[in-house]
Amino acid sequence: MGAGWGVAECAGGGGSEGGACGEGGQEPGCGGGGEVESGAEGGQGGAGGAGEGSECEEAECCGGEEGAAVSCGVVGRFRHGSTANRAYFGRVKWRVDVRVVRVFARERQERIVAELRRDGRVEVSALAVLLGVSEDTVRRDLRALSEAGHLQKTHGGAVALDTGRMGWSARAEVAGGAKRAIAEAAAGLVRPGQVLLLDAGSTVLAFAEALRVRPVTVVTNSLDVAGVFDGDGSVALSVTGGRWDPVARYLVGSAAVGALGRYRADWAVLGACALDVEVGLTSVSEADADVKAAMAGAARRVAVLADSTKHGQVAPHFVLPPGGVDVLVTEDGGAGARWGEAGVEVVVA
């Protein structure tokens, strides 16, 4: 093997023991807690290099149960050139725990998200220097974050997504997997016979689709949410009325707020434009904020459904303080932990 490995760093996915890697050469795969075995003395090197004495800065590894690409960033370089090194590294087996290396990828991606929130944009070349990895590794991280709805990739970098100001249909396509997971987890909070106030967020729509508990009473300002329950005899359905916003696809205004004041519900289930552990729940729209606040005021408990793109964000219009959130349902374990420390019940999807 051309170079021994110090600490390997994998951006995701597991590999089979001794899986194929590199460009024009072979490097060990990243096994899920398995072993990575160096080649024979003077064996094939990494990333296009081969032979005794070669060294490997970073190898691009392929493999995994689903063939997912993983990035293995090498910390420390070991030459096989000397007799002593060959004797030591010649047939050494290295054990890589995929649980550890995935942590490195997650920490890297969290740093990228932090940079995005601070500056609004990032560049591949600058991130590679900042994080100490290759530009290919950064591009894979950006691709993963784009699929999770954190950013929009651009030539040479990425820009942050302002999901709160997107149209409804565009928001619905962001972080779809996370929203479905959150919806399934939130649906488990509901008990038969309860009264639910549901706002018009895309995650709340996913919640309505995931809800199997019957009978329930549903009051909503969303025609899309109402459509989920249309014709279901086990759901007592009411729509607030109000002024229809064709872009955001919800009913708002004094009529909607007034209608909500006539209810006493078990749950207000709210989506989030922006959620911050110090500021609370905020919205980009004053009309939306008024409806959300009215729902919260009419319910015994408030559940906020927020994927990772909403955390750490503050929008102009106030809805609820942090203490007004009874339950937070999110797929973001780190954000959930911070809210848990603030005394909020957290369900991690």
N, C-alpha and C positions, 0 to 999 in steps of 0.2 A: 504494500500500500504506500502511496506517495507521501502521505502525511498522517501523523497521529492526530486524534482529536482531543482537545481539552474539554470545553463545555459546549455542547451542541444546543442549538436554539431552533425550535420548529414552529412554523407559523400555523400549523393545524394538520390534523389527519395523522394517522398512524401508518406504519409501514411494516412490511414483513422482515423477518430477520435476514440481514444481509441483502436487502432489496437493492435493485439497480438504481444508480444515480449518476449525476454528472453529465457532461457533454464530452463525449469521446473517451470517457474513462469510467471507472466504477468507484463509488464510495458507499459506505454502509447506509442502509435504510434506517429510518427512525422507527423502531418497533415500539409497540405499546407495552412498555415495561420489559421488552425482550432484550436480546443482546445484539450489539453491533460488533462485528468481528473484523479486525484489520486483515488486510490481505497478506499473502506470503511476503517474505523478505524481498524488498525491491519490486513489489507488485505494482498493480496499476494505480495511477494517481488520480486526483480529482479534477473535475471541471476542465477536461481537455488535456490535462497533464498526465504523464505516466512515468513510471520508472523510479529507480532508486534515487533518493536525494531530492525528489520534487517536494514542493510544499503547497499547502492549500489554505488560502485565506478564507474562502467560503465556497461550499459546494451546494449546488442546486439539486435537491433530492426529489425523486419521484417515487411514488408507491402509495401504500395505504390500502385499507380494505376497499375503498371506493375509487382508488386511483387518484386521490386528491394530492395536489402538489404541496410539498412542505419545503420550507426554507431552513437550512441548517447553518446558522452563523457560527463560525468557529472562533472560540476565544482561546488564544494561545496557538502557536505553531510548533510542530515537532518534526524535525528532520530525521530521516532514516540513514543519513549519509555515513555516520560513524559506526564503528563496530559496536561500541557500547549502546548506541541508540538502537541498532538493529537487534542486538541481543535483548534489549528491554521491550522494544515495540514490535519485534518481528511477528509474533503471533498472539499479541495481547488482545483480549476481548474487552470491549468497552460496553458498559451497561448504560442505556439511556432510558430514563423514565419519561414516557410521553406526557404524563401529567405535569412534570416539571417544565418541559420545553414549551408546552402550550401556555403556561403562565407567562413566559417571556413574550410570546406573541400578543397575548392579551394586554400586558403592560405596555408594549410598544404601541398598540392600537389606541389604548387609553391616552397615551402621550400625544398621539396624532390628533385625537379628538380635542384634547385640551388646547393644542396649538390652533386648531380650526376655530374654536370658540373665542380665542383671544384675538386672532388676526383676520378671521373670515376666509382665509385661503392658505394653502400650503403648497410647497414645491417639492418634487421628488428629490432633486439633488440636495436641497437643504436638509430635508428629513434624513437622507442617507448619512449625511455628516453628523447630524444631531444624534441619531440613534445608533450610529456605528455599524450599519448594515449596508448591504448592497442596494443599488437602485431597484433591482428586480424584486428584492424582498419588500421594499417600500411599495412598489406597484401592486404586489399581491395583497399587502395590508390595505391599500386604498381600495382595491377591488372588493375585499371582504367588507370594509366599512361602507362602501357604496351599496352593496347588496343588503346591508343592515339598515340602510336609510339615513346614514350619518352625513353623507356628502354627495356631491356630484363631481365625477371625474372630469378633468379638463386636460388639455395638452400640457404635459409636463407637471401636472399636480392635481389639485382638487379645490373646490369651494364648498363652504358650508351650505346646507339646505335650510332654508327658513320655512319649515313645514307649516307654521302657524299662518303664514300669509299665502300659502298655496290654495288653489281652488280645490273643491272637495274631491273631484275625481283624481287629481294629481296626488293629494294626500293619501287617498285610499291605496295607492300603489306603493307607498313607502313603508318598509319594514313589515310587509304583509305577514311573514311567518311569526314575527314577534307579537303582532297584534292578535293573531289567532291563538297563540299560546296564552297570552294575557286574558283573552276573552274566555277561554276554557277554564282557566283558574278562577276568574271572577264569577263565572256562572255557578261555581260550587258554593258561593256565599248565600245563595238564595234558597229560601224554604217555601214549601207550598202555602198558598194563601196570602203571600206578602204583596204589598203595593210597591211598585217600582216607578221612579221618575227617571227617564232615560233621555239624555241630551242627544245631539245630532253628530257627534264625532264618529270617525270611521272605525275607531276601536270599539265604541259603544255599539255600532252596527254589528260588528263581529260578535260582541257579547250577546246581542239579541239573537243572532243566528245560532249561537252555541247553547242558549238557554233551553234546557229540557224540562225543568221543573214546572209542574202544573198542579192546581190552577194558580194563576197570578193575575194581578191587575197592573196594566202598563199605561203610563201617561207619558207622552213624548211630544217634542216639537219638531220631530223629523218624520217626513213622509216615507223615507226609506226604511226607517226602523218600524214604522207602522205597517208597512208592506210585508214585513217578515211575519207579523202576527195576523194579518188579514185572513179571515175565514177560519181561524182557530177558535173553536167554541170554548176552549178551556182558558182563554185569555180575554179578560175584560179590558178592552182597548179604548183609550181616549186620546185625541190629538188636541193640543192646546189652542189652536187657532193663532192668528196674528199675521204679521206681514211676511210674505214669502220672499226669501233671498235666493234667487236662482243660481248664484255662484256657490255660496256656502251650503245651499240645499237645507235650509232650516227656516222655521217660523220664529219670528222675534217681535219685539215691540211691546207696548203696554198691554195689549190683549193677551199675549202669551204669558207675560209676567203675572197679570191679574188672574188668569185661569189657574196657574200653579198655586196661588195663594189660597185656593179653596180646597186643597188636598192636604192630607196628613199621611205621609208615606213611610214605609220601613226603610227604603233605600233610595238615595239619589245616586245614580251611577253616571259619572261625568268623565268625559274625555279631557285631555289637557293640551292646550296650545303651548303652555310653558309652565314649568314646575321647578321651584327652587326651595330647598330645605329651610332657608332663612326668610324668604319673601312669601312663599306659599304658591297658590294657584293663580295664574293670570291669563289674560286672553288678549289677542290682537284686536278684537272687536268689542266695542262698548256694548252693543246690543247682545252679543253672545255672552259677555260677562254678566249682564243683568239677568239673563235666563238661567245661567248656571247658578248664580247666587240665589235666585228665587227657588230653584230646585233644592239646593242645599238647605235653605231656610225652612222648607216644608217637609223635610225628612228627618227621621230619628238618627240615621247614620248616613255618612257620605263615603262612597268608594270612588277613588280616582284611579283611572286606568291610564298608565303612561309608559310608553316604550322608551328606550334609552335615548332617542333623539330629543325628547322633551325635557330631560333632566338638566338642571343647571341653567335654565333659560328663564328670562323675565320679560314679559310683554307689558304693554302700557296700561292695561285695564285690570284692576284688581277684582278677584273673585272670592278667594278664601285665604285666611292666614294658615300657616302650617298646622296650627292646632285645630283648625276646622276640618282637617282630613282625618277621618276615622280609620280608613283602610286604604293603603296604597297597594295596587296590583301592578307589578312590573316584571320584566325579564332581566332587568339590570340589577345584579346582585350587589354591586358596589353602591349604587344609589339607594337601593333598598336598605342596606346596612346603615347608611347615614340617616335615613328617615326613621329607622328603628331606634337608633340612639336618641332621636328627638321625641320618642315616646309614641310614635305612630305604629299601628299594627301593619305589618307588611306581609304580603303574599308574593313570593317570587315564583314566577311561571317557569 
